[in-house]
Amino acid sequence: MRFLAILTVRNEGAFLLEWLAHHRAVGFTDFLVFSNDCQDGTVAILDRLEALGQITHLRNEGPYGKGGIQFTALKLADKHPLVQQADWILALDVDEFVNIKTGDGTLADLLAALPQADAITLTWRLFGNADILRFKDDPVTKRFRRCAPEVIHWPWRASMFKTLYRNNGTYRKIGVHRPRDARDADRLDAFRWFDCEGRELGPAFKTRRLFSNYGRPNYGLAQLNHYPLGCMESYILKAARGRAVHSEHMLGTDYWVERNFNTDTDSSIDRYEAARTALEQELLQDAELKALRDTSVAWRHQTFRELMQQEPFRALFSRLLMTPQSRLINAVTAQTLSTFASLGRSAEKAEAEAAKPPDTKENKAP
């Protein structure tokens, strides 16, 4: 069984080895990694990992389609031999770590727990900043423990998922959160989606949903540990890099507040620590790879100092220092917000319908 992880990165050399070692411990057999516009030595690290037989590295230097950098990479992935050979596929970011809670914590154990599944939604569990200021060369999965609760009512972005799916041709394209472009209605109908509570999911998840239903547990069999913020220094570098999907949009305090939940503590990912550490240390036995990684770590320290001499990065850093940890919204208030959101969507749909030429409206006479 071949499990393929697809990754897109920019200036993430300091974190790559932990991420790779962790996901090898989870059971991924193949890694297709795209890089773009890196200044920290990420490209050299990826090239060395490829030379060592650890990954396949492709440069994604553009031109980029209207979907942006990440979508362009995934379009390239659609045609790659590793995708054609994969039995199961999962598109990930470097701040996302698969955390399987059943069996020995491997992908095979997850599939054994959901034997009828063709797609499994791995719902984010957001890990907050926990007032950690400085970047240190320590494992992300050890340093950040404070997180959102198992049941969260708002925002919907806290319940977004990535999809592990069977690569049997039902979907023709890889998506950021879910496979796309299913054209055969019969095959789509037979393709079964499950969540990590063992619930079979309805038709909306087969074609368009990007987030799990919030306000209920979603992590029984597995969760996707998501570390979108990191320490404050790293967040400044992330803001300078731009968003993963909409790279032209600088990150601000809005992104921070919607993800900085620190009400609970979760160390369940420690089940992988011994295997992950051993695999990472094995990689670091390669002197060239270790030197390249050390250079990437030094780049992060130096770049933060340079950014602190500029606006708006200095202003953003000061706002982070002044912003308290995000508080939870209760179920009643979350329902009110959901109602307003539904009203807004209905109004937008009605406005769009009214703007159509008379002979294209949905309610035209036969």
C-alpha positions, 0 to 999 in steps of 0.5 A: 500500500502506497500512501502519498503526502503532498507538501508545498513550502516556502522558507520552512527549512527549519521545520522540514525534518521534524515534519518528514520524520513524523509522517514517516512514523505515521506510515506515509511511504512517498512524499512529493514536495513543491518549493517556491521562492525560498531564501532560507535554504529550503531548496537545498535541503529538499534537493539533499533529501531527494538525493538521499531517497527521502522525497521527490522535490519539484520547484514551483517557480511559476507562472502561477494560475489564478488560484495562486501558488498552492493550486498551481503546485497541485495542478502539477501534482495531478500529472506526476507519476507518484500521484498515479502510483499512490493508493491513498493521497493526503495534501498537507502543509508543514504546520499540519501533523497527522495524529492517529489515536487508534491502534499503533497510530499508523495509517494502516490502523486508521483504515482498519478502524474505517474499513468501508471508507474511501475518504476520511476527513482529518479535522484540524485541532488548532494549537495556539501560541500560548504566549511563546515569544521567541523562536527556538530550534525545538520540535514544534510538536513538543513545544506547543501543547495548548490548544482548542477544546475537543468541542468548539462552536466557532469559528468554522475555520477551527473545524476545517479538515484535510482529506485522506482519500483513496486514489481510484480515479473517482476524483481527477484533481487534488485539492488543498482540503479535499479531492476535486473534479468528480465527473462520474455520478455513479462512481461518486455515489459509491465513494464513501466518506467518513469522519474520525468519529466513524460517522458516514458523511452525506453528499455535501462532503463528496463535492464541496464541504471544507469543514466538519460540523462544529459543536460536536466531537471530531477527533475520536480516531484521529485529528490533524494537529495544526500549528498555524501560529507558532511563536510570535517571531515565527508568525512575523516571518509567516506574515512576511511570506504571505498566506499559503493560498492567497499569497498576496494577502499579508497575515494580520491579527484577524488570522491570529485571533481566529486560531489562538485557542489555548484552553486545553492541553493535548500531548497525544502526539507524543506516541510518535516521539521516539520513532520521530526522534530516531528518524530525524536523528538518522537524517541529521547524521548526514553532515551536508543535510545538518549544515543546510538545516543549521543555515536555515535556522540561522536565517530565521533569527537574522530575518526576524531582526531585519523585519523588526526594522520595518513597518508594518512588521514591527507594528504587527509584532507589537499588536501580537504582544498586546493581544490576549489569548482568544476566548471561546464563543458559547453554543448559543452565540455561535448559533446566532452568528451562523444564522446571520451567516445564512441570512447573508448567503441568502441575500447574496444568492438573491442579489445574484439571481436578480442580476441575471438576464431574464431568460437565465433565471432559475424561476423562468417560465417553461 
